[in-house]
Amino acid sequence: RLCHVRKVPTFDGYGFNLHAEKGKPGQYIGKVDAGSPAEAAGLRRGDRILEVNGHAIAGESHKQVVARIKQRPGDAE
């Protein structure tokens, strides 16, 4: 599923943690903060990130994926 996360002025950031799982390729959603833009967009703990802003992230490092998320200042999908 596609989740479009938009920052809101009443919340600092997107409200989720991004992490790798030992023995599994890719990046995953960790904690999702209650009342956050991430929760409102439907992100759930354990979701695997396949694309960020239209770019496939397979093989990218954690740092590269974080940079893609931060690339657009107000939203990410």
mmCIF file of the N, C-alpha and C atoms, coordinates in Angstrom:
data_MODEL
# 
_entry.id   MODEL 
# 
loop_
_atom_site.group_PDB 
_atom_site.id 
_atom_site.type_symbol 
_atom_site.label_atom_id 
_atom_site.label_alt_id 
_atom_site.label_comp_id 
_atom_site.label_asym_id 
_atom_site.label_entity_id 
_atom_site.label_seq_id 
_atom_site.pdbx_PDB_ins_code 
_atom_site.Cartn_x 
_atom_site.Cartn_y 
_atom_site.Cartn_z 
_atom_site.occupancy 
_atom_site.B_iso_or_equiv 
_atom_site.pdbx_formal_charge 
_atom_site.auth_seq_id 
_atom_site.auth_comp_id 
_atom_site.auth_asym_id 
_atom_site.auth_atom_id 
_atom_site.pdbx_PDB_model_num 
ATOM 1   N N  . ARG A 1 1  ? 0.840  -1.185  0.000  1.00 0.00 ? 1  ARG A N  1 
ATOM 2   C CA . ARG A 1 1  ? 0.000  0.000   0.000  1.00 0.00 ? 1  ARG A CA 1 
ATOM 3   C C  . ARG A 1 1  ? 0.879  1.241   0.000  1.00 0.00 ? 1  ARG A C  1 
ATOM 4   N N  . LEU A 1 2  ? 0.372  2.283   -0.532 1.00 0.00 ? 2  LEU A N  1 
ATOM 5   C CA . LEU A 1 2  ? 1.088  3.552   -0.572 1.00 0.00 ? 2  LEU A CA 1 
ATOM 6   C C  . LEU A 1 2  ? 0.635  4.412   0.600  1.00 0.00 ? 2  LEU A C  1 
ATOM 7   N N  . CYS A 1 3  ? 1.580  4.921   1.348  1.00 0.00 ? 3  CYS A N  1 
ATOM 8   C CA . CYS A 1 3  ? 1.283  5.826   2.457  1.00 0.00 ? 3  CYS A CA 1 
ATOM 9   C C  . CYS A 1 3  ? 1.941  7.166   2.169  1.00 0.00 ? 3  CYS A C  1 
ATOM 10  N N  . HIS A 1 4  ? 1.161  8.213   2.206  1.00 0.00 ? 4  HIS A N  1 
ATOM 11  C CA . HIS A 1 4  ? 1.662  9.570   1.985  1.00 0.00 ? 4  HIS A CA 1 
ATOM 12  C C  . HIS A 1 4  ? 1.653  10.269  3.340  1.00 0.00 ? 4  HIS A C  1 
ATOM 13  N N  . VAL A 1 5  ? 2.835  10.554  3.861  1.00 0.00 ? 5  VAL A N  1 
ATOM 14  C CA . VAL A 1 5  ? 2.971  11.158  5.186  1.00 0.00 ? 5  VAL A CA 1 
ATOM 15  C C  . VAL A 1 5  ? 3.264  12.639  5.022  1.00 0.00 ? 5  VAL A C  1 
ATOM 16  N N  . ARG A 1 6  ? 2.435  13.463  5.654  1.00 0.00 ? 6  ARG A N  1 
ATOM 17  C CA . ARG A 1 6  ? 2.625  14.922  5.602  1.00 0.00 ? 6  ARG A CA 1 
ATOM 18  C C  . ARG A 1 6  ? 2.853  15.468  7.000  1.00 0.00 ? 6  ARG A C  1 
ATOM 19  N N  . LYS A 1 7  ? 3.865  16.307  7.103  1.00 0.00 ? 7  LYS A N  1 
ATOM 20  C CA . LYS A 1 7  ? 4.115  16.963  8.386  1.00 0.00 ? 7  LYS A CA 1 
ATOM 21  C C  . LYS A 1 7  ? 2.993  17.946  8.686  1.00 0.00 ? 7  LYS A C  1 
ATOM 22  N N  . VAL A 1 8  ? 2.731  18.111  9.975  1.00 0.00 ? 8  VAL A N  1 
ATOM 23  C CA . VAL A 1 8  ? 1.734  19.081  10.421 1.00 0.00 ? 8  VAL A CA 1 
ATOM 24  C C  . VAL A 1 8  ? 2.391  19.993  11.451 1.00 0.00 ? 8  VAL A C  1 
ATOM 25  N N  . PRO A 1 9  ? 1.929  21.239  11.549 1.00 0.00 ? 9  PRO A N  1 
ATOM 26  C CA . PRO A 1 9  ? 2.588  22.181  12.458 1.00 0.00 ? 9  PRO A CA 1 
ATOM 27  C C  . PRO A 1 9  ? 2.491  21.793  13.934 1.00 0.00 ? 9  PRO A C  1 
ATOM 28  N N  . THR A 1 10 ? 1.534  20.946  14.288 1.00 0.00 ? 10 THR A N  1 
ATOM 29  C CA . THR A 1 10 ? 1.344  20.586  15.692 1.00 0.00 ? 10 THR A CA 1 
ATOM 30  C C  . THR A 1 10 ? 2.151  19.366  16.122 1.00 0.00 ? 10 THR A C  1 
ATOM 31  N N  . PHE A 1 11 ? 2.978  18.816  15.213 1.00 0.00 ? 11 PHE A N  1 
ATOM 32  C CA . PHE A 1 11 ? 3.766  17.625  15.544 1.00 0.00 ? 11 PHE A CA 1 
ATOM 33  C C  . PHE A 1 11 ? 5.178  17.804  14.995 1.00 0.00 ? 11 PHE A C  1 
ATOM 34  N N  . ASP A 1 12 ? 6.179  17.456  15.789 1.00 0.00 ? 12 ASP A N  1 
ATOM 35  C CA . ASP A 1 12 ? 7.575  17.591  15.369 1.00 0.00 ? 12 ASP A CA 1 
ATOM 36  C C  . ASP A 1 12 ? 8.004  16.342  14.600 1.00 0.00 ? 12 ASP A C  1 
ATOM 37  N N  . GLY A 1 13 ? 8.205  16.462  13.300 1.00 0.00 ? 13 GLY A N  1 
ATOM 38  C CA . GLY A 1 13 ? 8.640  15.339  12.469 1.00 0.00 ? 13 GLY A CA 1 
ATOM 39  C C  . GLY A 1 13 ? 7.475  14.529  11.939 1.00 0.00 ? 13 GLY A C  1 
ATOM 40  N N  . TYR A 1 14 ? 7.797  13.299  11.511 1.00 0.00 ? 14 TYR A N  1 
ATOM 41  C CA . TYR A 1 14 ? 6.784  12.401  10.949 1.00 0.00 ? 14 TYR A CA 1 
ATOM 42  C C  . TYR A 1 14 ? 6.215  11.450  11.992 1.00 0.00 ? 14 TYR A C  1 
ATOM 43  N N  . GLY A 1 15 ? 6.977  11.165  13.033 1.00 0.00 ? 15 GLY A N  1 
ATOM 44  C CA . GLY A 1 15 ? 6.473  10.310  14.101 1.00 0.00 ? 15 GLY A CA 1 
ATOM 45  C C  . GLY A 1 15 ? 6.674  8.823   13.899 1.00 0.00 ? 15 GLY A C  1 
ATOM 46  N N  . PHE A 1 16 ? 7.785  8.441   13.289 1.00 0.00 ? 16 PHE A N  1 
ATOM 47  C CA . PHE A 1 16 ? 8.099  7.016   13.195 1.00 0.00 ? 16 PHE A CA 1 
ATOM 48  C C  . PHE A 1 16 ? 9.605  6.817   13.218 1.00 0.00 ? 16 PHE A C  1 
ATOM 49  N N  . ASN A 1 17 ? 10.009 5.607   13.588 1.00 0.00 ? 17 ASN A N  1 
ATOM 50  C CA . ASN A 1 17 ? 11.416 5.216   13.556 1.00 0.00 ? 17 ASN A CA 1 
ATOM 51  C C  . ASN A 1 17 ? 11.630 4.279   12.387 1.00 0.00 ? 17 ASN A C  1 
ATOM 52  N N  . LEU A 1 18 ? 12.745 4.420   11.729 1.00 0.00 ? 18 LEU A N  1 
ATOM 53  C CA . LEU A 1 18 ? 13.122 3.572   10.607 1.00 0.00 ? 18 LEU A CA 1 
ATOM 54  C C  . LEU A 1 18 ? 14.285 2.701   11.057 1.00 0.00 ? 18 LEU A C  1 
ATOM 55  N N  . HIS A 1 19 ? 14.223 1.392   10.782 1.00 0.00 ? 19 HIS A N  1 
ATOM 56  C CA . HIS A 1 19 ? 15.319 0.525   11.196 1.00 0.00 ? 19 HIS A CA 1 
ATOM 57  C C  . HIS A 1 19 ? 15.460 -0.670  10.271 1.00 0.00 ? 19 HIS A C  1 
ATOM 58  N N  . ALA A 1 20 ? 16.582 -1.347  10.398 1.00 0.00 ? 20 ALA A N  1 
ATOM 59  C CA . ALA A 1 20 ? 16.824 -2.596  9.672  1.00 0.00 ? 20 ALA A CA 1 
ATOM 60  C C  . ALA A 1 20 ? 16.555 -3.744  10.639 1.00 0.00 ? 20 ALA A C  1 
ATOM 61  N N  . GLU A 1 21 ? 16.109 -4.881  10.101 1.00 0.00 ? 21 GLU A N  1 
ATOM 62  C CA . GLU A 1 21 ? 15.890 -6.057  10.933 1.00 0.00 ? 21 GLU A CA 1 
ATOM 63  C C  . GLU A 1 21 ? 16.990 -7.067  10.644 1.00 0.00 ? 21 GLU A C  1 
ATOM 64  N N  . LYS A 1 22 ? 17.586 -7.583  11.689 1.00 0.00 ? 22 LYS A N  1 
ATOM 65  C CA . LYS A 1 22 ? 18.701 -8.525  11.559 1.00 0.00 ? 22 LYS A CA 1 
ATOM 66  C C  . LYS A 1 22 ? 18.291 -9.721  10.701 1.00 0.00 ? 22 LYS A C  1 
ATOM 67  N N  . GLY A 1 23 ? 19.103 -9.998  9.693  1.00 0.00 ? 23 GLY A N  1 
ATOM 68  C CA . GLY A 1 23 ? 18.855 -11.138 8.828  1.00 0.00 ? 23 GLY A CA 1 
ATOM 69  C C  . GLY A 1 23 ? 17.855 -10.897 7.716  1.00 0.00 ? 23 GLY A C  1 
ATOM 70  N N  . LYS A 1 24 ? 17.299 -9.692  7.647  1.00 0.00 ? 24 LYS A N  1 
ATOM 71  C CA . LYS A 1 24 ? 16.338 -9.367  6.591  1.00 0.00 ? 24 LYS A CA 1 
ATOM 72  C C  . LYS A 1 24 ? 16.849 -8.170  5.799  1.00 0.00 ? 24 LYS A C  1 
ATOM 73  N N  . PRO A 1 25 ? 16.694 -8.206  4.481  1.00 0.00 ? 25 PRO A N  1 
ATOM 74  C CA . PRO A 1 25 ? 17.103 -7.038  3.689  1.00 0.00 ? 25 PRO A CA 1 
ATOM 75  C C  . PRO A 1 25 ? 16.085 -5.908  3.829  1.00 0.00 ? 25 PRO A C  1 
ATOM 76  N N  . GLY A 1 26 ? 16.521 -4.703  3.601  1.00 0.00 ? 26 GLY A N  1 
ATOM 77  C CA . GLY A 1 26 ? 15.607 -3.567  3.550  1.00 0.00 ? 26 GLY A CA 1 
ATOM 78  C C  . GLY A 1 26 ? 15.497 -2.786  4.841  1.00 0.00 ? 26 GLY A C  1 
ATOM 79  N N  . GLN A 1 27 ? 14.630 -1.789  4.787  1.00 0.00 ? 27 GLN A N  1 
ATOM 80  C CA . GLN A 1 27 ? 14.360 -0.904  5.916  1.00 0.00 ? 27 GLN A CA 1 
ATOM 81  C C  . GLN A 1 27 ? 12.903 -1.089  6.333  1.00 0.00 ? 27 GLN A C  1 
ATOM 82  N N  . TYR A 1 28 ? 12.664 -1.001  7.633  1.00 0.00 ? 28 TYR A N  1 
ATOM 83  C CA . TYR A 1 28 ? 11.343 -1.268  8.189  1.00 0.00 ? 28 TYR A CA 1 
ATOM 84  C C  . TYR A 1 28 ? 10.908 -0.134  9.109  1.00 0.00 ? 28 TYR A C  1 
ATOM 85  N N  . ILE A 1 29 ? 9.596  -0.024  9.285  1.00 0.00 ? 29 ILE A N  1 
ATOM 86  C CA . ILE A 1 29 ? 9.041  0.932   10.236 1.00 0.00 ? 29 ILE A CA 1 
ATOM 87  C C  . ILE A 1 29 ? 9.152  0.323   11.624 1.00 0.00 ? 29 ILE A C  1 
ATOM 88  N N  . GLY A 1 30 ? 9.709  1.085   12.546 1.00 0.00 ? 30 GLY A N  1 
ATOM 89  C CA . GLY A 1 30 ? 9.776  0.660   13.943 1.00 0.00 ? 30 GLY A CA 1 
ATOM 90  C C  . GLY A 1 30 ? 8.572  1.226   14.673 1.00 0.00 ? 30 GLY A C  1 
ATOM 91  N N  . LYS A 1 31 ? 8.826  1.968   15.706 1.00 0.00 ? 31 LYS A N  1 
ATOM 92  C CA . LYS A 1 31 ? 7.757  2.571   16.495 1.00 0.00 ? 31 LYS A CA 1 
ATOM 93  C C  . LYS A 1 31 ? 7.041  3.646   15.685 1.00 0.00 ? 31 LYS A C  1 
ATOM 94  N N  . VAL A 1 32 ? 5.711  3.677   15.801 1.00 0.00 ? 32 VAL A N  1 
ATOM 95  C CA . VAL A 1 32 ? 4.890  4.737   15.216 1.00 0.00 ? 32 VAL A CA 1 
ATOM 96  C C  . VAL A 1 32 ? 4.248  5.482   16.382 1.00 0.00 ? 32 VAL A C  1 
ATOM 97  N N  . ASP A 1 33 ? 4.500  6.771   16.477 1.00 0.00 ? 33 ASP A N  1 
ATOM 98  C CA . ASP A 1 33 ? 3.983  7.567   17.587 1.00 0.00 ? 33 ASP A CA 1 
ATOM 99  C C  . ASP A 1 33 ? 2.486  7.805   17.455 1.00 0.00 ? 33 ASP A C  1 
ATOM 100 N N  . ALA A 1 34 ? 1.788  7.681   18.578 1.00 0.00 ? 34 ALA A N  1 
ATOM 101 C CA . ALA A 1 34 ? 0.352  7.952   18.612 1.00 0.00 ? 34 ALA A CA 1 
ATOM 102 C C  . ALA A 1 34 ? 0.099  9.414   18.265 1.00 0.00 ? 34 ALA A C  1 
ATOM 103 N N  . GLY A 1 35 ? -0.898 9.660   17.438 1.00 0.00 ? 35 GLY A N  1 
ATOM 104 C CA . GLY A 1 35 ? -1.262 11.019  17.057 1.00 0.00 ? 35 GLY A CA 1 
ATOM 105 C C  . GLY A 1 35 ? -0.332 11.656  16.040 1.00 0.00 ? 35 GLY A C  1 
ATOM 106 N N  . SER A 1 36 ? 0.563  10.872  15.475 1.00 0.00 ? 36 SER A N  1 
ATOM 107 C CA . SER A 1 36 ? 1.559  11.411  14.541 1.00 0.00 ? 36 SER A CA 1 
ATOM 108 C C  . SER A 1 36 ? 1.060  11.408  13.101 1.00 0.00 ? 36 SER A C  1 
ATOM 109 N N  . PRO A 1 37 ? 1.726  12.177  12.227 1.00 0.00 ? 37 PRO A N  1 
ATOM 110 C CA . PRO A 1 37 ? 1.413  12.103  10.801 1.00 0.00 ? 37 PRO A CA 1 
ATOM 111 C C  . PRO A 1 37 ? 1.581  10.683  10.252 1.00 0.00 ? 37 PRO A C  1 
ATOM 112 N N  . ALA A 1 38 ? 2.566  9.946   10.745 1.00 0.00 ? 38 ALA A N  1 
ATOM 113 C CA . ALA A 1 38 ? 2.773  8.563   10.293 1.00 0.00 ? 38 ALA A CA 1 
ATOM 114 C C  . ALA A 1 38 ? 1.575  7.686   10.639 1.00 0.00 ? 38 ALA A C  1 
ATOM 115 N N  . GLU A 1 39 ? 1.059  7.831   11.851 1.00 0.00 ? 39 GLU A N  1 
ATOM 116 C CA . GLU A 1 39 ? -0.125 7.056   12.251 1.00 0.00 ? 39 GLU A CA 1 
ATOM 117 C C  . GLU A 1 39 ? -1.325 7.433   11.386 1.00 0.00 ? 39 GLU A C  1 
ATOM 118 N N  . ALA A 1 40 ? -1.508 8.730   11.153 1.00 0.00 ? 40 ALA A N  1 
ATOM 119 C CA . ALA A 1 40 ? -2.628 9.197   10.323 1.00 0.00 ? 40 ALA A CA 1 
ATOM 120 C C  . ALA A 1 40 ? -2.524 8.677   8.891  1.00 0.00 ? 40 ALA A C  1 
ATOM 121 N N  . ALA A 1 41 ? -1.297 8.469   8.399  1.00 0.00 ? 41 ALA A N  1 
ATOM 122 C CA . ALA A 1 41 ? -1.089 7.982   7.032  1.00 0.00 ? 41 ALA A CA 1 
ATOM 123 C C  . ALA A 1 41 ? -1.236 6.466   6.924  1.00 0.00 ? 41 ALA A C  1 
ATOM 124 N N  . GLY A 1 42 ? -1.335 5.788   8.069  1.00 0.00 ? 42 GLY A N  1 
ATOM 125 C CA . GLY A 1 42 ? -1.527 4.343   8.042  1.00 0.00 ? 42 GLY A CA 1 
ATOM 126 C C  . GLY A 1 42 ? -0.275 3.510   8.181  1.00 0.00 ? 42 GLY A C  1 
ATOM 127 N N  . LEU A 1 43 ? 0.865  4.133   8.512  1.00 0.00 ? 43 LEU A N  1 
ATOM 128 C CA . LEU A 1 43 ? 2.082  3.347   8.727  1.00 0.00 ? 43 LEU A CA 1 
ATOM 129 C C  . LEU A 1 43 ? 1.910  2.484   9.967  1.00 0.00 ? 43 LEU A C  1 
ATOM 130 N N  . ARG A 1 44 ? 2.439  1.254   9.900  1.00 0.00 ? 44 ARG A N  1 
ATOM 131 C CA . ARG A 1 44 ? 2.354  0.335   11.027 1.00 0.00 ? 44 ARG A CA 1 
ATOM 132 C C  . ARG A 1 44 ? 3.727  -0.256  11.311 1.00 0.00 ? 44 ARG A C  1 
ATOM 133 N N  . ARG A 1 45 ? 3.967  -0.545  12.567 1.00 0.00 ? 45 ARG A N  1 
ATOM 134 C CA . ARG A 1 45 ? 5.225  -1.184  12.972 1.00 0.00 ? 45 ARG A CA 1 
ATOM 135 C C  . ARG A 1 45 ? 5.422  -2.451  12.147 1.00 0.00 ? 45 ARG A C  1 
ATOM 136 N N  . GLY A 1 46 ? 6.625  -2.618  11.619 1.00 0.00 ? 46 GLY A N  1 
ATOM 137 C CA . GLY A 1 46 ? 6.940  -3.807  10.837 1.00 0.00 ? 46 GLY A CA 1 
ATOM 138 C C  . GLY A 1 46 ? 6.753  -3.638  9.344  1.00 0.00 ? 46 GLY A C  1 
ATOM 139 N N  . ASP A 1 47 ? 6.119  -2.545  8.910  1.00 0.00 ? 47 ASP A N  1 
ATOM 140 C CA . ASP A 1 47 ? 5.974  -2.300  7.468  1.00 0.00 ? 47 ASP A CA 1 
ATOM 141 C C  . ASP A 1 47 ? 7.354  -2.194  6.836  1.00 0.00 ? 47 ASP A C  1 
ATOM 142 N N  . ARG A 1 48 ? 7.525  -2.840  5.686  1.00 0.00 ? 48 ARG A N  1 
ATOM 143 C CA . ARG A 1 48 ? 8.786  -2.737  4.950  1.00 0.00 ? 48 ARG A CA 1 
ATOM 144 C C  . ARG A 1 48 ? 8.674  -1.600  3.950  1.00 0.00 ? 48 ARG A C  1 
ATOM 145 N N  . ILE A 1 49 ? 9.683  -0.750  3.906  1.00 0.00 ? 49 ILE A N  1 
ATOM 146 C CA . ILE A 1 49 ? 9.717  0.366   2.972  1.00 0.00 ? 49 ILE A CA 1 
ATOM 147 C C  . ILE A 1 49 ? 10.271 -0.141  1.643  1.00 0.00 ? 49 ILE A C  1 
ATOM 148 N N  . LEU A 1 50 ? 9.509  0.030   0.571  1.00 0.00 ? 50 LEU A N  1 
ATOM 149 C CA . LEU A 1 50 ? 9.948  -0.390  -0.758 1.00 0.00 ? 50 LEU A CA 1 
ATOM 150 C C  . LEU A 1 50 ? 10.380 0.792   -1.610 1.00 0.00 ? 50 LEU A C  1 
ATOM 151 N N  . GLU A 1 51 ? 9.681  1.920   -1.444 1.00 0.00 ? 51 GLU A N  1 
ATOM 152 C CA . GLU A 1 51 ? 9.978  3.137   -2.204 1.00 0.00 ? 51 GLU A CA 1 
ATOM 153 C C  . GLU A 1 51 ? 9.835  4.345   -1.297 1.00 0.00 ? 51 GLU A C  1 
ATOM 154 N N  . VAL A 1 52 ? 10.589 5.382   -1.621 1.00 0.00 ? 52 VAL A N  1 
ATOM 155 C CA . VAL A 1 52 ? 10.440 6.680   -0.963 1.00 0.00 ? 52 VAL A CA 1 
ATOM 156 C C  . VAL A 1 52 ? 10.382 7.726   -2.056 1.00 0.00 ? 52 VAL A C  1 
ATOM 157 N N  . ASN A 1 53 ? 9.296  8.466   -2.094 1.00 0.00 ? 53 ASN A N  1 
ATOM 158 C CA . ASN A 1 53 ? 9.105  9.533   -3.079 1.00 0.00 ? 53 ASN A CA 1 
ATOM 159 C C  . ASN A 1 53 ? 9.323  9.046   -4.514 1.00 0.00 ? 53 ASN A C  1 
ATOM 160 N N  . GLY A 1 54 ? 8.834  7.828   -4.793 1.00 0.00 ? 54 GLY A N  1 
ATOM 161 C CA . GLY A 1 54 ? 8.900  7.285   -6.146 1.00 0.00 ? 54 GLY A CA 1 
ATOM 162 C C  . GLY A 1 54 ? 10.193 6.586   -6.511 1.00 0.00 ? 54 GLY A C  1 
ATOM 163 N N  . HIS A 1 55 ? 11.138 6.499   -5.584 1.00 0.00 ? 55 HIS A N  1 
ATOM 164 C CA . HIS A 1 55 ? 12.430 5.850   -5.843 1.00 0.00 ? 55 HIS A CA 1 
ATOM 165 C C  . HIS A 1 55 ? 12.507 4.528   -5.083 1.00 0.00 ? 55 HIS A C  1 
ATOM 166 N N  . ALA A 1 56 ? 12.770 3.435   -5.795 1.00 0.00 ? 56 ALA A N  1 
ATOM 167 C CA . ALA A 1 56 ? 12.976 2.140   -5.145 1.00 0.00 ? 56 ALA A CA 1 
ATOM 168 C C  . ALA A 1 56 ? 14.222 2.226   -4.271 1.00 0.00 ? 56 ALA A C  1 
ATOM 169 N N  . ILE A 1 57 ? 14.134 1.704   -3.054 1.00 0.00 ? 57 ILE A N  1 
ATOM 170 C CA . ILE A 1 57 ? 15.251 1.840   -2.124 1.00 0.00 ? 57 ILE A CA 1 
ATOM 171 C C  . ILE A 1 57 ? 15.994 0.521   -1.878 1.00 0.00 ? 57 ILE A C  1 
ATOM 172 N N  . ALA A 1 58 ? 15.671 -0.515  -2.649 1.00 0.00 ? 58 ALA A N  1 
ATOM 173 C CA . ALA A 1 58 ? 16.361 -1.802  -2.489 1.00 0.00 ? 58 ALA A CA 1 
ATOM 174 C C  . ALA A 1 58 ? 17.865 -1.597  -2.638 1.00 0.00 ? 58 ALA A C  1 
ATOM 175 N N  . GLY A 1 59 ? 18.611 -2.094  -1.689 1.00 0.00 ? 59 GLY A N  1 
ATOM 176 C CA . GLY A 1 59 ? 20.064 -1.983  -1.741 1.00 0.00 ? 59 GLY A CA 1 
ATOM 177 C C  . GLY A 1 59 ? 20.628 -0.690  -1.186 1.00 0.00 ? 59 GLY A C  1 
ATOM 178 N N  . GLU A 1 60 ? 19.764 0.256   -0.811 1.00 0.00 ? 60 GLU A N  1 
ATOM 179 C CA . GLU A 1 60 ? 20.263 1.517   -0.248 1.00 0.00 ? 60 GLU A CA 1 
ATOM 180 C C  . GLU A 1 60 ? 20.519 1.354   1.249  1.00 0.00 ? 60 GLU A C  1 
ATOM 181 N N  . SER A 1 61 ? 21.462 2.118   1.745  1.00 0.00 ? 61 SER A N  1 
ATOM 182 C CA . SER A 1 61 ? 21.782 2.086   3.170  1.00 0.00 ? 61 SER A CA 1 
ATOM 183 C C  . SER A 1 61 ? 20.717 2.837   3.962  1.00 0.00 ? 61 SER A C  1 
ATOM 184 N N  . HIS A 1 62 ? 20.751 2.627   5.271  1.00 0.00 ? 62 HIS A N  1 
ATOM 185 C CA . HIS A 1 62 ? 19.833 3.341   6.163  1.00 0.00 ? 62 HIS A CA 1 
ATOM 186 C C  . HIS A 1 62 ? 19.985 4.851   5.969  1.00 0.00 ? 62 HIS A C  1 
ATOM 187 N N  . LYS A 1 63 ? 21.214 5.296   5.906  1.00 0.00 ? 63 LYS A N  1 
ATOM 188 C CA . LYS A 1 63 ? 21.501 6.726   5.744  1.00 0.00 ? 63 LYS A CA 1 
ATOM 189 C C  . LYS A 1 63 ? 20.912 7.272   4.441  1.00 0.00 ? 63 LYS A C  1 
ATOM 190 N N  . GLN A 1 64 ? 21.013 6.499   3.361  1.00 0.00 ? 64 GLN A N  1 
ATOM 191 C CA . GLN A 1 64 ? 20.462 6.931   2.070  1.00 0.00 ? 64 GLN A CA 1 
ATOM 192 C C  . GLN A 1 64 ? 18.938 7.026   2.118  1.00 0.00 ? 64 GLN A C  1 
ATOM 193 N N  . VAL A 1 65 ? 18.297 6.068   2.779  1.00 0.00 ? 65 VAL A N  1 
ATOM 194 C CA . VAL A 1 65 ? 16.834 6.076   2.876  1.00 0.00 ? 65 VAL A CA 1 
ATOM 195 C C  . VAL A 1 65 ? 16.371 7.274   3.705  1.00 0.00 ? 65 VAL A C  1 
ATOM 196 N N  . VAL A 1 66 ? 17.049 7.532   4.806  1.00 0.00 ? 66 VAL A N  1 
ATOM 197 C CA . VAL A 1 66 ? 16.711 8.699   5.631  1.00 0.00 ? 66 VAL A CA 1 
ATOM 198 C C  . VAL A 1 66 ? 16.859 9.979   4.812  1.00 0.00 ? 66 VAL A C  1 
ATOM 199 N N  . ALA A 1 67 ? 17.913 10.081  4.024  1.00 0.00 ? 67 ALA A N  1 
ATOM 200 C CA . ALA A 1 67 ? 18.123 11.266  3.176  1.00 0.00 ? 67 ALA A CA 1 
ATOM 201 C C  . ALA A 1 67 ? 16.981 11.422  2.174  1.00 0.00 ? 67 ALA A C  1 
ATOM 202 N N  . ARG A 1 68 ? 16.493 10.311  1.605  1.00 0.00 ? 68 ARG A N  1 
ATOM 203 C CA . ARG A 1 68 ? 15.362 10.388  0.666  1.00 0.00 ? 68 ARG A CA 1 
ATOM 204 C C  . ARG A 1 68 ? 14.102 10.895  1.363  1.00 0.00 ? 68 ARG A C  1 
ATOM 205 N N  . ILE A 1 69 ? 13.867 10.421  2.591  1.00 0.00 ? 69 ILE A N  1 
ATOM 206 C CA . ILE A 1 69 ? 12.689 10.862  3.342  1.00 0.00 ? 69 ILE A CA 1 
ATOM 207 C C  . ILE A 1 69 ? 12.773 12.356  3.612  1.00 0.00 ? 69 ILE A C  1 
ATOM 208 N N  . LYS A 1 70 ? 13.958 12.846  3.926  1.00 0.00 ? 70 LYS A N  1 
ATOM 209 C CA . LYS A 1 70 ? 14.145 14.264  4.248  1.00 0.00 ? 70 LYS A CA 1 
ATOM 210 C C  . LYS A 1 70 ? 14.241 15.150  3.010  1.00 0.00 ? 70 LYS A C  1 
ATOM 211 N N  . GLN A 1 71 ? 14.309 14.541  1.829  1.00 0.00 ? 71 GLN A N  1 
ATOM 212 C CA . GLN A 1 71 ? 14.503 15.283  0.582  1.00 0.00 ? 71 GLN A CA 1 
ATOM 213 C C  . GLN A 1 71 ? 13.401 16.310  0.334  1.00 0.00 ? 71 GLN A C  1 
ATOM 214 N N  . ARG A 1 72 ? 12.177 15.932  0.635  1.00 0.00 ? 72 ARG A N  1 
ATOM 215 C CA . ARG A 1 72 ? 11.048 16.857  0.480  1.00 0.00 ? 72 ARG A CA 1 
ATOM 216 C C  . ARG A 1 72 ? 10.666 17.328  1.875  1.00 0.00 ? 72 ARG A C  1 
ATOM 217 N N  . PRO A 1 73 ? 10.785 18.619  2.161  1.00 0.00 ? 73 PRO A N  1 
ATOM 218 C CA . PRO A 1 73 ? 10.662 19.109  3.525  1.00 0.00 ? 73 PRO A CA 1 
ATOM 219 C C  . PRO A 1 73 ? 9.307  18.911  4.207  1.00 0.00 ? 73 PRO A C  1 
ATOM 220 N N  . GLY A 1 74 ? 8.215  18.859  3.474  1.00 0.00 ? 74 GLY A N  1 
ATOM 221 C CA . GLY A 1 74 ? 6.910  18.792  4.134  1.00 0.00 ? 74 GLY A CA 1 
ATOM 222 C C  . GLY A 1 74 ? 6.185  17.478  4.040  1.00 0.00 ? 74 GLY A C  1 
ATOM 223 N N  . ASP A 1 75 ? 6.647  16.571  3.168  1.00 0.00 ? 75 ASP A N  1 
ATOM 224 C CA . ASP A 1 75 ? 5.931  15.306  3.018  1.00 0.00 ? 75 ASP A CA 1 
ATOM 225 C C  . ASP A 1 75 ? 6.839  14.233  2.439  1.00 0.00 ? 75 ASP A C  1 
ATOM 226 N N  . ALA A 1 76 ? 6.366  13.003  2.538  1.00 0.00 ? 76 ALA A N  1 
ATOM 227 C CA . ALA A 1 76 ? 7.068  11.855  1.949  1.00 0.00 ? 76 ALA A CA 1 
ATOM 228 C C  . ALA A 1 76 ? 6.035  10.806  1.595  1.00 0.00 ? 76 ALA A C  1 
ATOM 229 N N  . GLU A 1 77 ? 6.314  10.076  0.507  1.00 0.00 ? 77 GLU A N  1 
ATOM 230 C CA . GLU A 1 77 ? 5.401  8.981   0.158  1.00 0.00 ? 77 GLU A CA 1 
ATOM 231 C C  . GLU A 1 77 ? 6.184  7.789   -0.335 1.00 0.00 ? 77 GLU A C  1 
# 
